[in-house]
Amino acid sequence: MVNVLGVKFVTKVQSQNKWITIPADIKRILGIFEDTDLHDLVIEINSAKGTKIQVMRTASGGEITKNFNEHIELDELVTVCITKVG
């Protein structure tokens, strides 16, 4: 059996590198407690440029948008939907 849990939130792109960090309360909801555990995430970013989806395996659950930096702009409000599979 596969467990799937998803969370959607709105955030402002605040880093010059155009990274979005998963807030601590969102990590808790998703069950991401340790930075050493691997997590399979489906990340959907909705910005003024449209929607982009990335599937990734991460140990940090931290900065997530290195794959999205051409899709988002600094100071832009974006909708982020993160689904954890596993």
Beta strands, then each sheet from edge to edge (+ up, - down):
strand 1: 4-12
strand 2: 39-47
strand 3: 50-58
strand 4: 77-85
sheet 1: 1+ 4- 2+ 3-
end
